[in-house]
Amino acid sequence: MKFVDEYRDATLAQQYAQKIAEITTKKWIIMEICGGQTHSIVKYGIDALLPPEITLIHGPGCPVCVTPIELIDYALAIASLRDIIFCSFGDMLRVPGTDKDLLTVKANGGDIRIVYSPLDCLKIAQDNPKKQVVFFAVGFETTTPATAMAVYQAAQQRLNNFSLLVSHVLVPPAMEAILGSPNCQVQGFLAAGHVCTVMGYEQYNPIAKKYGVPIVVTGFEPIDILQGIYLCLQQLESGQAYCENQYIRSVQETGNVVAQQIIQEVFEVVPRRWRGIGEIGESGLGLRQKYALFDAIKRFSTDLSYVSPSAVPSVCISGEIMQGYKKPHDCPAFGTQCTPEQPLGAPMVSSEGACAAYYRYRSYQTVNN
């Protein structure tokens, strides 16, 4: 466990907390953009180690959480069709649509299968030539290369019974949408290390410069996050704003060029609606025209004609939570009307959702607040 333990060393964590306290002279608000970072912060009590002047707020860094209800409803409609094998990552099965979730469709006889990679779906399609296999392609830039490779291989193999319901989203446009809001509170960002492992961090420098906000590419272990906060505070306290890489063991400035090439081959940038937030221009990926055959919405357009966009339940404040305006325990439904067993919003059931983190590690706050 050496290589895990060294990033969870309690003594080193206290030392970083002390260094952070020593350089902090003002109040600062820092947003971690990734749901994996949120879970580490809440699980290990990282925010409790910080001086009271530092506030950590949670961003829209959970791709499951930001998948819009209309795409969930499309998934439900497709998965309910005859001769369909609907494949998805496990997180998506409990995400509520307008009136049900994929787990309900499965319980009613739908052939829904959990996969660990979109490439698994190609084998399923080969083994079931008389059925249509649909993969629910959800994720940030991190998971996009595998999806792109699945489409590329399907085209090479002429697998005409495979398609995608695409909900891939991009991090930098979401950060700009948050920074461009008149209600923005963010003074510094911890950027998602796994996204930058694929895409690099060259595109973050213009954002940092434009908005005067430090951006630190950060890992997911407690020491990573504390070091990322320390680096961010060094910039804030000295009046600087640029992109800095804490996660040097995984991230290079240019990222994974080969992975980027397969993404560019298969996908193009499109507008994308984010659940609880709204449409963000150039924040999503859609299949290029040469791969349009693999677009499930086009393939099943007749069967989806009755699906209309729905709204998030009014009591759910997931949009405000994912933009950093509120914390999960500020929601009146948290832990009462909204639980992992009966979720109102995706952040309560996703493994990267902020509400799920608070419910799992800090559900006592429902009593104390």
Residue pairs with C-beta under 8 A, 6 or more apart in sequence:
4 221
6 223
7 219
7 221
7 222
7 223
7 224
8 44
8 221
8 222
8 223
9 223
12 223
13 44
13 46
13 49
13 222
13 223
13 226
14 49
16 223
16 226
16 227
16 229
16 230
17 49
17 50
17 226
19 230
20 50
20 51
20 54
20 226
20 229
20 230
20 233
21 50
21 51
23 230
23 233
23 234
23 237
24 51
24 53
24 54
24 233
24 237
25 237
26 53
26 236
26 237
27 53
27 54
27 55
28 53
28 54
28 55
28 187
28 188
28 233
28 236
29 55
29 57
29 185
29 186
29 187
29 188
29 324
30 54
30 55
30 56
30 57
30 186
30 187
30 188
30 189
30 190
30 229
30 232
30 233
31 56
31 57
31 58
31 59
31 178
31 186
31 188
31 189
31 190
31 324
32 38
32 41
32 56
32 58
32 59
32 61
32 189
32 190
32 218
32 225
33 59
33 60
33 61
33 171
33 174
33 175
33 189
33 190
33 191
33 192
34 59
34 61
34 190
34 191
34 192
34 193
34 194
34 195
34 220
34 352
35 58
35 61
35 62
35 65
35 350
35 351
35 352
35 353
35 354
35 357
36 61
36 192
36 194
36 220
36 352
37 61
37 190
37 192
37 218
37 220
37 225
38 58
38 61
38 62
38 352
38 354
38 357
39 351
39 352
39 356
39 357
40 46
40 220
40 221
40 222
40 225
41 47
41 56
41 225
42 354
42 357
42 358
42 361
42 362
43 357
43 360
43 361
44 222
46 56
46 222
46 225
46 226
47 54
47 56
49 226
50 56
50 229
54 229
54 233
56 229
57 185
57 186
57 324
57 327
58 321
58 322
58 324
58 327
58 354
59 174
59 175
59 178
59 189
59 322
59 323
59 324
60 66
60 174
60 178
60 274
60 277
60 322
60 323
61 140
61 171
61 192
61 352
62 322
62 346
62 347
62 350
62 352
62 353
62 354
63 138
63 139
63 140
63 143
63 167
63 168
63 169
63 352
64 89
64 91
64 92
64 95
64 138
64 346
64 349
64 350
64 351
64 352
64 353
65 275
65 276
65 318
65 322
65 345
65 346
65 347
65 350
65 352
65 353
65 354
66 169
66 174
66 274
66 275
66 276
66 277
66 322
66 346
67 92
67 95
67 138
67 167
67 275
67 346
68 167
68 273
68 274
68 275
68 309
69 96
69 97
69 98
69 275
69 309
69 310
69 311
69 312
70 273
70 307
70 308
70 309
70 310
71 165
71 167
72 95
72 96
72 97
72 98
72 101
73 97
73 98
73 307
73 310
74 165
74 296
74 297
74 304
74 307
75 86
75 88
75 92
75 97
75 102
75 136
75 165
76 97
76 100
76 101
76 102
76 105
77 300
77 303
77 304
77 306
77 307
78 84
78 86
78 134
78 165
78 296
78 300
78 303
78 304
79 86
79 102
79 105
79 106
79 110
79 111
79 112
79 134
80 105
80 108
80 110
81 132
81 300
81 303
83 130
83 131
83 132
84 110
84 111
84 131
84 132
84 133
84 134
85 111
85 112
85 113
85 124
85 128
85 131
85 132
85 133
85 134
86 102
86 105
86 110
86 111
86 112
86 113
86 134
86 136
87 112
87 113
87 114
87 115
87 118
87 120
87 121
87 124
87 133
87 134
87 135
87 136
88 102
88 112
88 113
88 114
88 115
88 135
88 136
88 138
89 114
89 115
89 116
89 136
89 138
89 139
90 114
91 138
91 349
91 350
91 351
91 352
92 102
92 136
92 138
93 101
93 102
93 103
93 106
93 112
93 114
94 101
94 102
94 103
94 340
94 343
94 349
95 101
95 102
95 343
95 346
95 349
95 350
96 343
96 344
96 345
96 346
97 310
98 310
102 110
102 112
105 112
106 112
111 131
113 124
115 121
115 124
115 135
117 146
117 150
118 135
118 137
118 146
118 147
118 149
118 150
118 164
119 146
119 149
119 150
119 153
121 133
121 135
121 150
121 162
122 150
122 153
122 154
122 157
122 159
122 162
124 133
125 133
125 154
125 159
125 161
125 162
126 157
126 159
128 161
129 161
130 161
131 161
132 161
132 162
132 163
132 299
133 161
133 162
133 163
134 162
134 163
134 164
134 165
134 296
135 147
135 150
135 162
135 163
135 164
135 165
136 164
136 165
136 167
137 143
137 147
137 164
137 165
137 166
137 167
137 168
138 167
138 168
139 147
139 167
139 168
139 169
140 168
140 169
140 170
140 171
140 192
140 194
140 195
141 168
141 170
141 171
141 195
141 198
141 199
141 263
142 192
142 194
142 195
142 197
142 198
143 168
144 168
144 198
144 263
144 267
144 285
145 198
145 256
145 259
145 260
145 262
145 263
147 164
147 166
147 168
147 266
148 262
148 263
148 265
148 266
148 267
149 262
150 162
150 164
151 164
151 266
151 287
151 291
151 294
152 262
152 265
152 266
153 159
154 162
154 294
155 291
155 293
155 294
160 293
162 294
163 293
163 294
163 295
163 296
163 299
164 287
164 294
164 295
164 296
165 296
165 297
166 284
166 285
166 286
166 287
166 295
166 296
167 272
167 284
168 267
168 284
168 285
169 272
169 274
169 283
169 284
169 285
170 269
170 272
170 282
170 283
170 284
170 285
171 191
171 192
171 195
172 203
172 204
172 207
173 280
173 281
173 282
173 283
174 274
174 277
174 280
174 283
175 189
175 191
175 204
175 207
175 215
176 207
176 211
177 277
177 280
177 283
178 184
178 186
178 323
178 324
179 186
179 207
179 211
179 213
180 211
181 323
183 323
183 325
185 324
185 325
186 213
186 324
187 213
187 236
188 213
188 214
188 215
188 216
188 232
188 233
188 235
188 236
189 213
189 214
189 215
189 216
189 232
190 216
190 218
190 225
190 228
190 229
190 232
191 201
191 204
191 215
191 216
191 217
191 218
191 243
192 217
192 218
193 217
193 218
193 219
193 220
193 224
193 246
193 247
193 250
193 251
194 220
194 250
196 204
196 217
196 245
196 247
196 251
196 255
197 247
197 250
197 251
197 255
197 256
198 255
198 256
198 259
198 260
199 255
199 256
199 260
200 251
200 252
200 253
200 254
200 255
200 256
201 215
201 217
201 243
201 245
201 251
201 253
201 255
202 253
202 254
204 215
204 217
204 243
205 242
205 243
207 213
207 215
207 243
208 214
208 215
208 241
208 242
208 243
209 241
209 242
211 241
212 241
213 241
214 231
214 232
214 235
214 236
214 240
214 241
214 242
214 243
214 244
215 242
215 243
215 244
216 228
216 229
216 231
216 232
216 235
216 243
216 244
216 245
216 246
217 228
217 243
217 244
217 245
217 246
217 247
217 251
218 224
218 225
218 227
218 228
218 246
218 247
219 225
219 228
219 246
219 247
219 249
219 250
224 246
224 247
227 246
228 246
231 244
231 246
232 244
234 240
235 241
235 242
235 244
245 251
245 253
263 285
265 288
266 287
266 288
266 291
267 285
267 286
267 287
267 288
268 285
268 286
268 287
268 288
269 282
269 284
269 285
269 286
270 282
270 284
270 285
270 286
271 279
271 280
271 281
271 282
271 283
271 284
272 279
272 280
272 283
272 284
272 285
273 279
273 280
274 280
274 283
274 322
275 312
275 318
275 319
275 345
275 346
276 312
276 316
276 318
276 319
276 320
276 322
276 345
277 319
277 322
277 323
286 295
287 294
287 295
292 298
293 299
297 304
312 318
312 319
312 345
313 344
313 345
315 331
315 332
315 333
315 337
315 338
315 344
316 331
316 333
316 338
316 344
316 345
317 326
317 330
317 331
318 345
318 346
318 347
318 355
320 326
321 327
321 328
321 330
321 331
321 347
321 354
321 355
322 347
322 354
327 354
327 358
328 334
328 347
328 354
328 355
328 357
328 358
328 359
329 335
329 358
329 362
329 365
329 366
329 369
330 369
331 338
331 355
333 344
334 355
334 358
334 359
334 366
335 359
335 363
335 366
336 366
337 344
338 344
338 345
338 348
338 355
339 348
339 359
340 348
340 349
340 356
340 359
343 349
345 355
346 353
347 353
347 354
347 355
347 356
348 355
348 356
348 359
349 356
350 356
358 365
